[in-house]
Amino acid sequence: MSGVDIDSPHALAPGQNAFYRANGFVKLPGVFSGETLRHFGREFTAKVIELNTLVRPMEERTTYEKAFLQVMNLWTKSALVERFVFGRRLARIAAELMGVRGVRLYHDQALYKEAGGGFTPWHADQYYWPLATDRCCTAWVPLQDTPLEMGPVAFAPGSHRFEHGRDLEISDESEAAVGPALEKQGFGQFEEPFRLGEVSFHSGWTFHRAGPNRTDRCREVMTVIYMDVDMRLSAPRNKNQVVDRDTWCPGAAVGKPIETPLNPVLYEAGVDE
């Protein structure tokens, strides 16, 4: 299809790699065309509608449930979603930002913040992940222009080196504990609108949040989580990591490379060039 490109290289501009390593995130303009995102976005949305199980009224939900509809590993449910998730463009960017020779898939997830949806509390994703190193990251791909009123992801620059709050799951508790601690340490907050085609990448330990969706449109976002091609499984440190191990890395052994059928290699330097 003309204009739909998810495999060709996207060259990082001077300084973007260094920015990611210093701050734990980077926002990149012009990664995808609007045509590409509309082409795949229709399928993402169709699968979210089909697979979503959260149907309670907003006022009856927890803070976590108000934040977004969350549907994971869509790639296993749709050949078109698999095509996007296996795309080499994002995978190559992830490898270059992390400074690794290649990346595997950890899992994908759609994060749809409904009209009137609540805020996403401060948290670090790697609390949930039984991974042996910090060589993992999330590509956050909005499927529309995302103004501040819609609740784009916001980051605390440099917080991937801050250990306070790493033992907290996404909750009112994490919002109350992490936010003031980050402010006290002077990390600041990076919060900007996203134009269609912009994509951000953030490290597993980078603290981030999102505001509520004050618009009458759903904030539609697709994410892909990458890990070092040589990543090894660590012993789970909390009940959530037990669930993640069993769900996203079935059959992987502690201390061994995560090489399960759900964790395919998506890019290797020198192989996928």
C-alpha positions in Angstrom: 0.0 0.0 0.0 1.5 3.3 -1.0 2.6 5.5 1.9 2.5 2.6 4.5 6.1 2.0 5.7 7.0 0.4 9.0 10.3 -1.3 8.0 12.6 1.2 6.4 15.2 2.8 8.7 14.4 6.0 10.5 17.7 7.9 11.1 18.1 9.4 14.6 19.0 13.0 14.5 22.2 14.2 16.2 21.7 14.3 19.9 18.6 12.2 20.1 20.4 9.1 21.2 22.4 11.0 23.9 19.1 12.7 25.0 17.5 9.3 25.5 20.4 8.0 27.6 20.6 11.1 29.7 16.9 11.5 30.3 15.4 8.0 30.0 13.1 9.0 27.2 12.9 10.8 23.8 10.1 12.0 21.6 10.8 11.7 17.9 9.0 13.6 15.2 7.9 12.1 11.9 8.4 8.4 12.6 5.3 7.4 10.7 3.0 8.9 8.1 -0.6 9.6 8.9 -1.6 7.1 6.2 0.4 4.4 8.0 -1.2 5.0 11.4 -4.7 5.2 9.9 -4.1 2.0 8.0 -3.0 0.0 11.1 -5.0 2.1 13.6 -8.4 0.9 12.3 -7.4 -2.7 13.1 -6.0 -1.8 16.6 -9.3 -0.1 17.5 -11.4 -3.0 16.1 -9.4 -5.5 18.2 -9.7 -3.3 21.3 -13.4 -3.1 20.9 -13.6 -6.9 20.4 -11.2 -7.9 23.2 -11.8 -5.3 25.9 -13.5 -6.7 29.0 -13.7 -3.5 31.1 -17.3 -2.4 30.7 -18.2 -1.0 34.1 -19.3 2.7 34.3 -16.4 5.1 34.9 -17.7 6.0 38.4 -17.4 2.3 39.5 -13.8 1.8 38.4 -10.6 2.0 40.3 -8.1 4.7 39.5 -6.1 2.2 37.3 -9.3 1.2 35.5 -10.3 4.8 34.9 -6.9 5.6 33.3 -7.3 3.5 30.1 -8.6 0.4 28.4 -5.6 -1.9 28.3 -5.5 -4.8 25.8 -2.3 -6.7 25.4 -0.6 -8.9 22.8 -3.0 -7.9 20.1 -0.4 -9.3 17.6 -1.5 -12.8 18.6 -5.1 -12.0 17.5 -4.6 -10.3 14.2 -2.2 -10.7 11.2 -2.4 -7.0 10.5 -1.4 -6.1 14.1 1.4 -8.7 14.0 2.7 -6.9 10.8 2.9 -3.6 12.7 4.4 -5.0 15.9 7.0 -7.0 13.9 7.9 -3.8 11.9 11.7 -3.2 11.8 11.5 0.6 12.0 10.5 0.9 15.6 12.6 -2.1 16.6 15.7 -0.7 15.1 15.2 2.7 16.8 14.8 0.8 20.1 18.0 -1.1 19.6 20.0 2.0 18.7 18.6 4.0 21.7 19.4 1.2 24.1 22.8 0.5 22.5 22.2 -3.2 22.0 22.8 -5.4 19.0 19.2 -6.4 18.6 15.8 -6.5 20.3 13.1 -9.0 21.1 9.4 -8.4 21.8 8.3 -8.4 25.4 4.7 -7.7 24.5 2.5 -5.1 22.9 -0.5 -3.3 24.5 -3.1 -0.8 23.3 -3.8 2.0 25.8 -7.1 3.7 25.0 -8.0 6.5 27.4 -11.7 7.0 26.9 -13.4 10.4 26.7 -13.6 11.5 30.3 -11.0 8.9 31.4 -9.0 9.6 34.5 -5.3 10.4 35.0 -2.6 7.7 34.9 -0.6 7.8 38.1 3.2 8.1 38.3 4.9 4.7 37.9 7.8 2.9 36.3 6.9 0.0 34.0 9.8 -2.3 35.0 8.2 -2.8 38.4 6.1 -5.3 36.5 8.8 -6.9 34.4 11.0 -9.9 35.6 13.9 -8.7 33.4 17.6 -9.0 34.5 18.8 -5.6 33.1 17.4 -2.2 32.3 17.9 -2.7 28.6 14.2 -2.5 27.8 11.9 0.3 26.5 8.4 1.1 25.4 7.5 2.8 22.1 4.4 4.9 22.6 2.6 5.5 19.4 -0.4 7.8 19.4 -3.0 7.2 16.6 -4.2 10.8 16.5 -2.9 14.3 17.3 -2.8 14.3 21.1 -3.2 17.7 22.8 -2.6 18.1 26.5 -6.3 18.0 27.1 -6.3 14.4 25.8 -3.7 13.1 28.3 -0.4 12.4 26.5 2.3 10.6 28.3 4.5 12.8 30.5 8.0 12.0 31.8 10.3 12.9 34.7 13.6 13.5 32.9 16.5 11.5 34.4 14.3 9.5 36.7 15.4 6.2 35.3 18.3 6.5 37.8 15.9 7.3 40.7 15.1 4.3 42.8 12.5 5.7 45.2 9.1 4.3 44.3 10.3 1.4 42.2 8.4 -1.0 44.5 5.0 0.6 43.8 2.4 -0.6 41.2 0.3 1.9 39.3 -2.1 3.3 42.0 -3.2 6.3 44.0 -0.3 5.3 46.3 2.3 5.6 43.6 0.9 9.0 42.5 1.0 10.3 46.1 4.5 8.9 46.9 6.4 9.3 43.6 5.2 12.7 42.4 6.3 14.6 45.5 9.6 12.7 45.7 10.4 13.5 42.1 9.5 17.2 42.7 11.7 17.3 45.8 14.6 16.0 43.8 14.1 18.6 41.1 13.5 16.2 38.2 10.8 18.3 36.6 8.2 17.1 34.1 8.3 16.8 30.3 4.7 17.1 29.0 4.0 18.1 25.5 1.3 17.5 22.9 2.0 14.8 20.3 1.5 15.4 16.6 0.3 12.5 14.5 3.4 10.5 13.5 5.4 11.4 16.6 6.6 8.5 18.7 8.2 8.5 22.2 10.5 5.8 23.7 11.0 5.5 27.4 13.2 3.2 29.5 11.7 0.6 31.8 12.6 2.5 34.9 11.7 6.0 33.7 8.9 7.4 35.8 5.9 8.7 33.8 2.3 9.6 34.1 -0.5 11.0 32.0 -3.3 13.5 32.6 -7.0 12.8 32.3 -8.8 12.9 28.9 -10.9 16.1 29.0 -12.0 15.8 25.4 -14.9 14.0 23.8 -12.7 11.7 21.8 -10.8 8.6 22.9 -7.1 8.9 23.2 -5.9 5.9 21.1 -2.4 4.7 21.6 -0.6 1.6 20.6 2.6 0.5 22.4 5.3 -2.0 21.7 7.7 -3.1 24.5 11.2 -4.1 23.4 14.0 -5.9 25.3 17.6 -6.6 24.6 17.9 -9.6 22.3 20.1 -11.2 25.0 17.8 -10.4 27.9 17.6 -13.0 30.7 14.8 -13.8 33.0 15.2 -12.7 36.6 13.5 -14.2 39.6 10.2 -12.4 40.1 10.3 -9.8 42.9 6.6 -9.3 43.3 3.3 -11.0 42.5 2.9 -8.9 39.3 6.2 -10.2 38.0 5.1 -13.7 38.5 2.0 -13.0 36.4 4.2 -11.3 33.7 6.6 -14.2 33.7 3.9 -16.7 33.2 2.0 -14.6 30.6 4.6 -13.0 28.4 7.6 -15.3 28.9 6.0 -18.8 29.2 8.6 -21.5 29.6 11.6 -19.2 30.1 14.0 -20.1 33.0 15.5 -17.8 35.5 19.0 -16.8 34.5 18.5 -17.9 30.9 17.8 -15.9 27.8 14.1 -15.2 27.1 13.7 -17.1 23.9 10.0 -18.2 23.9 7.7 -18.2 20.9 6.0 -15.1 22.4 9.4 -13.2 22.4 10.6 -13.3 18.8 13.7 -11.3 17.6 12.4 -8.2 15.9 15.7 -6.6 14.8 19.4 -7.5 14.7 22.1 -5.2 13.5 23.8 -6.7 10.4 20.9 -9.1 9.8 18.0 -6.8 9.1 20.0 -4.1 7.3 
